[in-house]
Amino acid sequence: MRYAILGTAQATHDDGTPVAVGGARLRALLTALALRPGRVVPAPLLVAEVWDGHPPADAVAALQALVARLRRALGHPAVRSAEGGYQLAAEREDVDLYRFERLARAGGRASDPAEAAALYEEALALWRGPALADLPDPAAEAARWEAVRLDARRGRLAAALAMGEAERCLPELNALCTQLPLDEPLYALRIRALRDAGRPAEALAEYESLRRELSDRLGTDPGPELRALHAELLTPDAQPPTAAAASPAAAAAVADGAFAGASVPAPTSAPASAPAPASASKGNLRARLTTFVGREDDIRVIGDDLARARLVTLLGPGGAGKTRLSQEAAEAQDESAWPDGVWLVELAPVDDPEDVAEATLAALGARETKLRGAAAEELRAFTERAADDPLDRLAEHCARRRLLLLLDNCEHVIGAAAALAERLLTHCPDIRILATSREPLGVPGESLRPVEPLPDPIALQLLGDRGAAARAGFTIEEDPAAAAEICRRLDGLPLAIELAAARLRLLTPRQIADRLDDRFRLLTSGARTVLPRQQTLRAVVDWSWDLLDEAERTVLCRLSVFAGGCDLAAAEAVCTDPARDPSYDPADVLGSLVDKSLVVATPGAEGLGMRYRLLETVGEYAAERLAEADGDREATEHRHLVHYRELARTTEPLLRGHGQRAAADRLATEYENLRTALRRAVAVRDADEALCLVHALGWYWHMHDLRSESRHWAEATAALGPNPFEPPYTAAEPVYERLLDSPPPYSGETLTEAWRAVNLVLLAARDQTNETWNTPSVRALIDGVLAAYRPGMPQTCRTPASLWIYAVMIVGDPGLLREVVDATVATARELGYRWELASGLQLRANILANRADWAGDASRDADESLSLFRELGDAWGCAEALSARAEAREKRGEYALAARDYEEAIAYAERLGAKAQVTVLRVRMAGTLTEAGRIEEAEQILTEITATVQRFGNEAMPAARMFLAGILGRTGRISEAYGQLQLLRDEFAFGAFAIFDGFLLGTMAWLDNQQGLYEEALGRLRQAMGTAMDPMARMVAPQMPAVYLLTAALSLVSLGGPHREYDAARLLGAYRALLPPAHFPVTTEREDYARAQQLARAALGDAVYEKAYAEGGGLSLEEATALV
């Protein structure tokens, strides 16, 4: 099938039989497709061209219907469907436009004038009317081809003059000069034709007429070629100049170069040997139609770069704003620096690398027509010169000029752009080049300047500016959160943000943000006047994709499986499939993708090398492409899962020694990839992989207080298999090997132990509220745990099976708890498990420190644990051991020593970067400082923590707010204290321990007493007493029931009345009797006791008070509680 679009669109079979293509819309579609033979034309671009920017309501359906009609006319195979658009099944030679291009090129290169003339005639005969006549608005593209047609006509006329056909040429030249009265090359041909026809006087008159016209209308004189011809006419005996002495460019060369998308040829310029003429124009930068937002620092830095380097390349992905930034930076230059101007060369329309130099000549206005005489020999001399590398002509033009050249969009013609830059820089000492590209030119001396995404404030400003242009009255304040999400998810890329802003005509910011998962369908409303590849987000990325080779496409697709980037080792492991890939070095391919601005390379943490990531938009595009590859996505995701499982498994032991900080940082850096690996393991129900990952990450989660993560993944993994703690209960066998000693698959008792362990992780990570712990399912689980394990088993000394201690604590049996921790320490000591021994001693110290009478034993355990952790190099363990010793010292009232321990513990935790641990330790230290009398210091710490702790988890928040409320209450700021407790009550749903519910109620009751709200205080205390009866609460805070009785005593005696005053004295007696042995009361406790005792004695008298007090000493906790 052949297609003709130089005139009304036509189609013919190969045998010449015409095909009926009826209807203007159908011919417009055929023209738009034939203009790009064999290439996929995006559907939005077809709609824009066929309907001239006024599409029907359902443009997609209308285009589909039109394509169906065209297929019926041409045959279904003629128009192929492709992703996002349609493709005409044709070669360039099948379209008259490109046959014209080939023939005109050949004419320009022919050395024989007769051959040249014949080729030009054949080319021009293809024109039946205006180019692209059936497109509703073909102006820009048609003008380009009309300029090429004019070049061909000049070339044909020059060939005819060389053949001695001057008289025959004159009518056509006269008509052309009338149409184009300022076209110097045409006038030169006309003057020469008059001279060669024996009419020199007319030739001189024509020159003088043109000279006056140029002077009157443009204020310029004729160019050097015309002046030389004028001199010939004034010297009748002189021989016509040879080609070597004349201009180095000719009409044929003009025609040859016109296909680079250049405009109509400009007036002739001087040869290199002549002085550089004064230019009427200082460049060709056009005024921009939109405001330029931000980037002031970038403009300044680019200016500095140009002062130091002669070639500066702005690098960045598509849509990063390189073109606009380069123009703004160039315009900001001092005009005196570039007396010959700043010139923009737009390379995006250039399809053939051979046309880069000609496109540059055209942009500079330096394309020239050679003035031929009548002799055929002159034409042959010219064609030898014209066939030279056009870089020669460009270098000649620029040799003595001082100008700044902007080479825009070099990536698809990178080799030719690099050759051009190197040639100009080495032969033209006063030229500098500012290039934009998605990859470096690779020229010596090149200075690279990456164009980074817009920072958040500037991105928001751009969205607001363009949004206001799209919808009057729009501001970012309409929905700042959605606006910020749009800018963030679009990677701060200006083009993507502008496309999103255009959608504000129809959608709210939140609607746009919510649809960004389908961004390639959403962002399709670019300006009609920009290049097609900038009209939709998909087209922007398609442009880069089309420039990649197969290996680059493969690696780019596979990189989309990473989350948060990767290092080189991960890229090599995941992006290589020996079974299906050709041999290539993934590191080399990765480097190429970095050079092409499709992969972002940034230095990782110290010692971890470079990291590589995809912008979110590129990542989504690559993921789509990977999904299209048969079976490759599944294989790549599996390699990703295996790589990160092994990374976690082999890094986990390093969390317990001298390499602890580096190991934790490594897992933090790769955490998004680890989560992605876990997500895939759960999604494909690969239980062994999920079990390995959960156990490998369990200690990291614990160290960083990532309880919600631990709970989520443990729950998801536990759902994949059996729960060995469910009836019928089975006793566990001793297991000496760690689960992580080997990679999966697992079997036998090792597998069963893995299932037990994941359920223990889930138990320990539960939201610790009363309702959660008191459910029948949890109680049944605890029964199963206690049935499976015995104190002193080897696996219960190690994580994660050591978490069975939670089940023991929930039971609330102090004797069993002491037996379990004692056995853990003994077994670890016996088996030589040094880290496990240190951990067991620290755990026992924490438990013993809950009672003042065990505080001495707790201190000894903490000392030994600290010594072991120091030997092992475990900073986290050192911090926990010091904290346990500090708690033991608090129980004895040794607050200054406890504060020093906390300070040292905080230093260890800060060294590790364990922010959650630092926060918890600072809260504990603040409580100690309060008791030590350093109240202002304590308040400062707690105020800072309550303002920032949400970032690191909430384990510290209950204690922080209660300690702060206590300070505020003690210093008379009661309403502020209530505010802290109310905030705490609001936050309880997020996982505070149940015991803190009692603490909260008790503290609020204490504040009620301060306010004189005694009845309210008693109501809260009745609730608090209920929580204090919980076995776990009795074990962790055994003093609290007695303290609640003390607060109630103060409430009762303050209310007054004989019965209340008597009961208050009884409660004071019960308080003293029910306190744990060796209890050391805190300040508020001592103050409340003294006040309540004073009021009761004053009200009852000493004798009655002593009688009631003695009665209270004999009450049980339940009997005393009944008095509240």
KANOR-V863964 format. One record per backbone hydrogen bond with DSSP energy under -0.5 kcal/mol. NH is the residue of the N-H (numbers start at 1). CO is the residue of the C=O. Records with the same first field share a line. If there is no record, write none. Layout:
NH=CO, CO
This chain:
2=12
3=94
4=10
7=5, 130
10=4
11=19
12=2
13=17
16=13
19=11
21=19
22=20
27=23
28=24
29=25
30=26
31=27
32=28
33=29
34=30
35=31
36=33
37=34
38=88
39=36
41=86
42=40
43=84
46=42
47=43
48=44
49=45
50=46
51=47
53=48
54=51
59=56, 57
62=58
63=59
64=60
65=61
66=62
67=63
68=64
69=65
70=66
71=67
72=68
73=69
74=70
75=71
78=75
79=76
80=78, 87
82=85
85=82
86=41
87=80
88=39
89=78, 87
90=88
94=91
95=92
96=3
98=95
99=95
100=96
101=97
102=98
103=99
104=100
105=101
106=102
107=103
108=104
109=105
110=106, 107
116=112
117=113
118=114
119=115
120=116
121=117
122=118
123=119
124=120
125=121
126=123
127=124
128=6, 126
132=5
133=7, 130
135=132
136=49
138=135
142=138
143=139
144=140
145=141
146=142
147=143
148=144
149=145
150=146
151=147
152=148
153=149
154=150
155=151
156=152
157=153
158=154
159=155
160=156
161=157
162=158
163=159
164=161
165=160
169=165
170=166
171=167
173=169
174=170
175=171
176=172
177=173
178=174
179=175
180=176
183=180
184=182
187=183
188=184
189=185
190=186
191=187
192=188
193=189
194=190
195=191
196=192
197=193
198=195
199=194
203=199
204=200
205=201
206=202
207=203
208=204
209=205
210=206
211=207
212=208
213=209
214=210
215=211
216=212
217=213
218=214
219=214, 215
220=214
227=223
228=224
229=225
230=226
231=227
232=228
233=229
234=230
235=232
238=235
246=242
254=250
255=251
256=252
257=253
258=254
259=256
260=257
261=258
262=258
274=271
284=342
285=342
293=291
294=292
299=295
300=296
301=297
302=298
303=299
304=300
305=301
306=302
307=303
308=304, 305
309=305
311=445
312=433
313=447
314=312, 435
315=313, 449
316=437
320=317
325=321
326=322
327=323
328=324
329=325
330=326
331=327
332=328
333=330
337=334
338=335
340=402
341=338
342=282
343=404
345=343, 406
346=344
347=345, 408
350=347
351=349
353=351
355=352
356=353
359=355
360=356
361=357
362=358
363=359
364=360
365=362
366=361
370=368
372=370
379=375
380=376
381=377
382=378
383=379
384=380
385=381
386=382
387=383
388=385
392=389
393=389
394=390
395=391
396=392
397=393
398=394
399=395
401=398
403=401, 430
404=341
405=403, 432
406=343, 404
407=405, 434
408=345, 406
410=436
413=410
414=411
417=413
418=414
419=415
420=416
421=417
422=418
423=419
424=420
425=421
426=422
427=423
428=424
429=427
431=428
432=403
433=310
434=405
435=312, 433
436=407
437=314
446=443
447=311
448=446
449=313
451=315
452=450
454=492
459=455
460=456
461=457
462=458
463=459
464=460
465=461
466=462
467=463
468=464
469=465
470=466
471=467
474=471
478=475
479=476
483=479
484=480
485=481
486=482
487=483
488=484
489=485
490=486
491=488
492=487
493=490
494=492
495=319
497=493
498=494
499=495
500=496
501=497
502=498
503=499, 500
504=501
505=502
506=503
507=503
512=508
513=509
514=510
515=511, 512
516=513
518=515
519=516
521=518
522=518
523=519
524=522
526=535
530=527
534=531
535=532
537=523
540=536
541=537
542=538
543=539
544=540
545=541
546=542
547=543, 544
548=545
553=549
554=550
555=551
556=552
557=553
558=554
559=555
560=556, 557
561=558
562=559
566=612
568=610
571=567
572=568
573=569
574=570
575=571
580=577
581=577
584=582
586=584
589=585
590=586
591=587
592=588
593=589
594=590
595=591
596=592
597=594
598=593
599=593
600=613
601=599
602=600, 611
604=609
608=605
611=602
612=566
613=600
619=615
620=616
621=617
622=618
623=619
624=620
625=621
626=622
627=623
628=624
629=625, 626
632=629
633=626, 629
635=631
636=632
637=633
638=634
639=635
640=636
641=637
642=638
643=639
644=640
645=641
646=642
647=643
648=644
649=645
650=646
651=647
652=648
653=649
654=651
655=652
656=653
657=654
658=872
660=657
663=659
664=660
665=661
666=662
667=663
668=664
669=665
670=666
671=668
674=670
675=671
676=672
677=673
678=674
679=675
680=676
681=677
682=678
683=679
684=680
685=682
686=681
687=685
690=686
691=687
692=688
693=689
694=690
695=691
696=692
697=693
698=694
699=695
701=697
702=698
703=699
704=700
705=702
706=701
707=705
710=706
711=707
712=708
713=709
714=710
715=711
716=712
717=713
718=714
719=715
720=717
721=718
724=722
726=723
730=724
732=788
741=738
742=739
750=747
751=747
752=748
753=749
754=750
755=751
756=752
757=753
758=754
759=755
760=756
761=757
762=758
763=759
764=760
765=761
766=763
768=766, 991
769=767
773=769
774=770
775=772
779=775
780=776
781=777
782=778
783=779
784=780
785=781
786=782
787=783
788=784
789=785
793=790
796=793
797=793, 794
798=795
802=798
803=800
804=801
805=802
806=803
807=804
808=804
809=805
810=806
811=807
812=808
813=808
814=812
817=813
818=814
819=815
820=816
821=817
822=818
823=819
824=820
825=821
826=822
827=823
828=824
829=825
830=826
831=827
832=828
833=828
834=832
837=833
838=834
839=835
840=836
841=837
842=838
843=839
844=840
845=841
846=842
847=843
848=844
849=845
850=847
851=848
853=1077
854=851
855=852
858=854
859=855
860=856
861=857
862=858
863=859
864=860
865=861
866=862
867=863
868=864
869=865
870=866
871=867
872=868
873=869
874=869
875=873
878=874
879=875
880=876
881=877
882=878
883=879
884=880
885=881
886=882
887=883
888=884
889=885
890=886
891=887
892=888, 889
893=890
894=889
895=893
898=894
899=895
900=896
901=897
902=898
903=899
904=900
905=901
906=902
907=903
908=904
909=905
910=906
911=907
912=908
913=909
914=909
915=913
918=914
919=915
920=916
921=917
922=918
923=919
924=920
925=921
926=922
927=923
928=924
929=925
930=926
931=927
932=928
933=930
934=929
935=933
938=934
939=935
940=936
941=937
942=938
943=939
944=940
945=941
946=942
947=943
948=944, 945
949=945
951=948
952=949
953=950
957=954
958=954
960=956
961=957
962=958
963=959
964=960
965=961
966=962
967=963
968=964
969=965
970=966
971=967
972=969
973=968
974=972
977=973
978=974
979=975
980=976
981=977
982=978
983=979
984=980
985=981
986=982
987=983
988=984, 985
990=987
991=988
992=988
994=768
996=993
997=994
998=994
999=995
1000=996
1001=997
1002=998
1003=999
1004=1000
1005=1001
1006=1002
1007=1003
1008=1004
1009=1005
1010=1006
1011=1007
1012=1008, 1009
1013=1008
1014=1012
1017=1013
1018=1014
1019=1015
1020=1016
1021=1017
1022=1018
1023=1019
1024=1020
1025=1021
1026=1022
1027=1023
1028=1024
1029=1025, 1026
1030=1027
1034=1030
1035=1031
1036=1032
1037=1033
1040=1037
1043=1039
1044=1040
1045=1041
1046=1042
1047=1043
1048=1044
1049=1045
1050=1046
1051=1047
1052=1048
1053=1049
1054=1050
1055=1051
1056=1052
1061=1057
1062=1058
1063=1059
1064=1060
1065=1061
1066=1062
1067=1063
1068=1064
1069=1065
1070=1066
1071=1067
1072=1068
1073=1069
1074=1070
1075=1071
1079=1076
1081=1079
1086=1082
1087=1083
1088=1084
1089=1085
1090=1086
1091=1087
1092=1088
1093=1089
1094=1090
1095=1091
1096=1092
1097=1093
1098=1094
1099=1095
1100=1096
1101=1097
1105=1101
1106=1102
1107=1103
1108=1104
1109=1105
1110=1106
1111=1107
1112=1108
1113=1109
1114=1110, 1111
1115=1112
1120=1116
1121=1117
1122=1118
1123=1120
1124=1121
